[in-house]
Amino acid sequence: MSQFQLFGLTGVMLFGLGLYAFIARPHLLRKILAFNIMGSGTFLVLVAIALRAPGPTPDPIPHALVLTGIVVSVSATALSLALIRRIHTETGRTSFPGEGRPPQDCHESAQPGDDSL
């Protein structure tokens, strides 16, 4: 197994781990961290595909894309952290309402004798 195959496999595993955490965790800060892990996995896959030909020099285009992606990732993370802070200031919550909880039937929450349904 070459180092580029190892980079590619590690990148796919990181992306899968980040995708699972992004879906499974309701807390917004953890979603941002999961999104950054997904980005790191994507960067590793791009570095792994940089060596397409058996020649001694890899293709510089994927490396340039990774550097640009890192800058964009840092900017997007800063923006999302500012938005989370604003959401927390406005609502006092750090997750979306109802996310991460099993759906409840409206009839289960009704009290006996409550005819408001």
VENLINCOR-V138102 format. One record per residue. N is the residue number from 1. RES is the residue in three letters. PHI is phi as a letter, one per 30 degrees, with the letter a starting at -180 (none if undefined). BURIAL is 1 if it has 16 or more other ideal C-beta (glycine too) atoms within 10 Angstrom, else 0. Layout:
N,RES,PHI,BURIAL ; N,RES,PHI,BURIAL
This chain:
1,MET,none,0 ; 2,SER,d,0 ; 3,GLN,d,0 ; 4,PHE,d,0 ; 5,GLN,d,0 ; 6,LEU,d,0 ; 7,PHE,d,1 ; 8,GLY,d,1 ; 9,LEU,d,0 ; 10,THR,d,0 ; 11,GLY,d,1 ; 12,VAL,d,0 ; 13,MET,d,0 ; 14,LEU,d,1 ; 15,PHE,d,1 ; 16,GLY,d,0 ; 17,LEU,d,0 ; 18,GLY,d,1 ; 19,LEU,d,0 ; 20,TYR,d,0 ; 21,ALA,d,1 ; 22,PHE,d,1 ; 23,ILE,d,0 ; 24,ALA,d,0 ; 25,ARG,c,1 ; 26,PRO,d,0 ; 27,HIS,d,1 ; 28,LEU,d,1 ; 29,LEU,d,0 ; 30,ARG,d,0 ; 31,LYS,d,1 ; 32,ILE,d,1 ; 33,LEU,d,1 ; 34,ALA,d,1 ; 35,PHE,d,1 ; 36,ASN,d,1 ; 37,ILE,d,1 ; 38,MET,d,1 ; 39,GLY,d,1 ; 40,SER,d,1 ; 41,GLY,d,1 ; 42,THR,d,1 ; 43,PHE,d,1 ; 44,LEU,d,1 ; 45,VAL,d,1 ; 46,LEU,d,1 ; 47,VAL,d,1 ; 48,ALA,d,1 ; 49,ILE,d,0 ; 50,ALA,d,1 ; 51,LEU,c,1 ; 52,ARG,c,0 ; 53,ALA,c,0 ; 54,PRO,d,0 ; 55,GLY,d,0 ; 56,PRO,d,0 ; 57,THR,c,0 ; 58,PRO,d,1 ; 59,ASP,d,0 ; 60,PRO,d,0 ; 61,ILE,d,0 ; 62,PRO,d,1 ; 63,HIS,d,0 ; 64,ALA,d,0 ; 65,LEU,d,0 ; 66,VAL,d,1 ; 67,LEU,d,0 ; 68,THR,d,0 ; 69,GLY,d,1 ; 70,ILE,d,0 ; 71,VAL,d,0 ; 72,VAL,d,0 ; 73,SER,d,1 ; 74,VAL,d,0 ; 75,SER,d,0 ; 76,ALA,d,0 ; 77,THR,d,0 ; 78,ALA,d,0 ; 79,LEU,d,0 ; 80,SER,d,1 ; 81,LEU,d,0 ; 82,ALA,d,0 ; 83,LEU,d,0 ; 84,ILE,d,1 ; 85,ARG,d,0 ; 86,ARG,d,0 ; 87,ILE,d,0 ; 88,HIS,d,0 ; 89,THR,d,0 ; 90,GLU,d,0 ; 91,THR,c,0 ; 92,GLY,i,0 ; 93,ARG,c,0 ; 94,THR,c,0 ; 95,SER,b,1 ; 96,PHE,d,0 ; 97,PRO,d,0 ; 98,GLY,i,0 ; 99,GLU,d,0 ; 100,GLY,i,0 ; 101,ARG,c,0 ; 102,PRO,d,0 ; 103,PRO,d,0 ; 104,GLN,c,0 ; 105,ASP,d,0 ; 106,CYS,d,0 ; 107,HIS,d,0 ; 108,GLU,d,0 ; 109,SER,d,0 ; 110,ALA,d,0 ; 111,GLN,d,0 ; 112,PRO,d,0 ; 113,GLY,i,0 ; 114,ASP,d,0 ; 115,ASP,c,0 ; 116,SER,d,0 ; 117,LEU,d,0
